[in-house]
């Protein structure tokens, strides 16, 4: 009996591991976390206004939905991964552009600071 249950566990584990590997997306998850940190840092430093940060957060949520949808069937295909990575690349460029434009929120009130007039 003990030998049969051990064999059964081994067979189940053999089938479960490929399924876990197919839906495991550590690179996508890590990149999402890094991009979220970049947004948070931009808000903290005043490089991003409240509206810019909200727009970027919405983009991050859209990518998360794409990932969740890809995982829903139990397998993330190479085509789905490529689509998610392309969306992450696009969102990364948006973050960089928004952080380096001339809009600032130095007083952290959530609004764009007006440029100084001469």
VEXTORKE-928026 format. One record per residue (C-alpha): x, y, z; residue number from 1. Coordinates in nm, 3 decimals. Each point is the difference from the previous one (the first is absolute). Layout:
BEGIN
<site u="X" v="Y" w="Z" num="NUM"/>
...
END
This chain:
BEGIN
<site u="0.000" v="0.000" w="0.000" num="1"/>
<site u="0.278" v="0.242" w="0.093" num="2"/>
<site u="0.183" v="-0.070" w="-0.324" num="3"/>
<site u="-0.313" v="0.065" w="-0.206" num="4"/>
<site u="-0.068" v="0.334" w="0.169" num="5"/>
<site u="0.363" v="0.108" w="-0.051" num="6"/>
<site u="-0.026" v="-0.091" w="-0.367" num="7"/>
<site u="-0.328" v="0.187" w="-0.030" num="8"/>
<site u="0.154" v="0.313" w="0.156" num="9"/>
<site u="0.297" v="-0.021" w="-0.236" num="10"/>
<site u="-0.227" v="-0.030" w="-0.304" num="11"/>
<site u="-0.216" v="0.293" w="0.113" num="12"/>
<site u="0.309" v="0.212" w="0.063" num="13"/>
<site u="0.130" v="-0.081" w="-0.348" num="14"/>
<site u="-0.323" v="0.130" w="-0.152" num="15"/>
<site u="-0.025" v="0.302" w="0.229" num="16"/>
<site u="0.351" v="0.138" w="-0.058" num="17"/>
<site u="-0.039" v="0.068" w="-0.373" num="18"/>
<site u="-0.328" v="0.180" w="0.065" num="19"/>
<site u="0.163" v="0.220" w="0.263" num="20"/>
<site u="0.293" v="0.073" w="-0.228" num="21"/>
<site u="-0.230" v="0.105" w="-0.284" num="22"/>
<site u="-0.190" v="0.255" w="0.207" num="23"/>
<site u="0.301" v="0.122" w="0.197" num="24"/>
<site u="0.103" v="0.348" w="-0.117" num="25"/>
<site u="0.278" v="0.120" w="0.232" num="26"/>
<site u="0.158" v="0.235" w="-0.257" num="27"/>
<site u="-0.330" v="0.170" w="-0.074" num="28"/>
<site u="-0.082" v="0.027" w="0.370" num="29"/>
<site u="0.342" v="0.145" w="0.085" num="30"/>
<site u="-0.022" v="0.255" w="-0.278" num="31"/>
<site u="-0.348" v="0.104" w="0.116" num="32"/>
<site u="0.140" v="0.052" w="0.350" num="33"/>
<site u="0.294" v="0.203" w="-0.134" num="34"/>
<site u="-0.226" v="0.222" w="-0.206" num="35"/>
<site u="-0.227" v="0.055" w="0.298" num="36"/>
<site u="0.303" v="0.106" w="0.206" num="37"/>
<site u="0.097" v="0.247" w="-0.275" num="38"/>
<site u="-0.348" v="0.155" w="0.013" num="39"/>
<site u="0.006" v="0.018" w="0.381" num="40"/>
<site u="0.346" v="0.158" w="-0.006" num="41"/>
<site u="-0.117" v="0.256" w="-0.257" num="42"/>
<site u="-0.291" v="0.101" w="0.219" num="43"/>
<site u="0.222" v="0.021" w="0.307" num="44"/>
<site u="0.259" v="0.218" w="-0.175" num="45"/>
<site u="-0.259" v="0.222" w="-0.168" num="46"/>
<site u="0.101" v="-0.105" w="-0.352" num="47"/>
<site u="-0.355" v="-0.127" w="-0.056" num="48"/>
<site u="-0.319" v="0.192" w="0.061" num="49"/>
<site u="-0.306" v="-0.171" w="0.144" num="50"/>
<site u="-0.169" v="-0.029" w="-0.338" num="51"/>
<site u="0.312" v="-0.141" w="-0.164" num="52"/>
<site u="0.039" v="-0.258" w="0.276" num="53"/>
<site u="-0.368" v="-0.099" w="-0.024" num="54"/>
<site u="0.032" v="-0.048" w="-0.376" num="55"/>
<site u="0.314" v="-0.213" w="0.041" num="56"/>
<site u="-0.166" v="-0.208" w="0.274" num="57"/>
<site u="-0.289" v="-0.069" w="-0.235" num="58"/>
<site u="0.246" v="-0.125" w="-0.262" num="59"/>
<site u="0.160" v="-0.233" w="0.255" num="60"/>
<site u="-0.345" v="-0.137" w="0.089" num="61"/>
<site u="-0.072" v="-0.063" w="-0.368" num="62"/>
<site u="0.319" v="-0.204" w="-0.031" num="63"/>
<site u="-0.090" v="-0.196" w="0.315" num="64"/>
<site u="-0.338" v="-0.084" w="-0.153" num="65"/>
<site u="0.177" v="-0.123" w="-0.314" num="66"/>
<site u="0.218" v="-0.226" w="0.215" num="67"/>
<site u="-0.298" v="-0.130" w="0.200" num="68"/>
<site u="-0.189" v="-0.075" w="-0.321" num="69"/>
<site u="0.302" v="-0.184" w="-0.145" num="70"/>
<site u="0.028" v="-0.212" w="0.316" num="71"/>
<site u="-0.374" v="-0.079" w="0.011" num="72"/>
<site u="0.020" v="-0.300" w="-0.233" num="73"/>
<site u="0.293" v="-0.151" w="0.191" num="74"/>
<site u="0.270" v="0.079" w="-0.253" num="75"/>
<site u="0.176" v="0.320" w="-0.101" num="76"/>
<site u="0.103" v="-0.048" w="-0.361" num="77"/>
<site u="0.309" v="0.160" w="-0.153" num="78"/>
<site u="-0.230" v="0.222" w="-0.208" num="79"/>
<site u="-0.180" v="0.120" w="0.316" num="80"/>
<site u="0.333" v="0.064" w="0.173" num="81"/>
<site u="0.123" v="0.204" w="-0.296" num="82"/>
<site u="-0.320" v="0.205" w="0.000" num="83"/>
<site u="0.031" v="0.071" w="0.373" num="84"/>
<site u="0.369" v="0.092" w="-0.034" num="85"/>
<site u="-0.082" v="0.235" w="-0.289" num="86"/>
<site u="-0.263" v="0.171" w="0.217" num="87"/>
<site u="0.253" v="0.025" w="0.285" num="88"/>
<site u="0.254" v="0.160" w="-0.237" num="89"/>
<site u="-0.258" v="0.256" w="-0.106" num="90"/>
<site u="-0.098" v="0.076" w="0.359" num="91"/>
<site u="0.366" v="0.030" w="0.100" num="92"/>
<site u="0.053" v="0.265" w="-0.268" num="93"/>
<site u="-0.308" v="0.186" w="0.126" num="94"/>
<site u="0.138" v="-0.002" w="0.354" num="95"/>
<site u="0.336" v="0.134" w="-0.117" num="96"/>
<site u="-0.161" v="0.270" w="-0.215" num="97"/>
<site u="-0.232" v="0.117" w="0.277" num="98"/>
<site u="0.277" v="0.007" w="0.258" num="99"/>
<site u="0.225" v="0.209" w="-0.223" num="100"/>
<site u="-0.246" v="0.249" w="-0.142" num="101"/>
<site u="-0.004" v="0.348" w="0.144" num="102"/>
<site u="-0.308" v="-0.052" w="0.215" num="103"/>
<site u="0.075" v="-0.024" w="0.369" num="104"/>
<site u="-0.181" v="-0.030" w="0.329" num="105"/>
<site u="0.270" v="0.125" w="0.236" num="106"/>
<site u="-0.243" v="0.089" w="0.278" num="107"/>
<site u="-0.169" v="-0.344" w="-0.027" num="108"/>
<site u="-0.356" v="0.131" w="-0.013" num="109"/>
<site u="-0.092" v="-0.227" w="-0.293" num="110"/>
<site u="-0.011" v="0.288" w="-0.247" num="111"/>
<site u="0.242" v="0.124" w="-0.265" num="112"/>
<site u="0.221" v="0.284" w="0.120" num="113"/>
<site u="-0.009" v="0.306" w="-0.220" num="114"/>
<site u="0.329" v="0.109" w="-0.152" num="115"/>
<site u="0.152" v="0.306" w="0.159" num="116"/>
<site u="-0.079" v="0.321" w="-0.186" num="117"/>
<site u="0.266" v="0.258" w="-0.061" num="118"/>
END
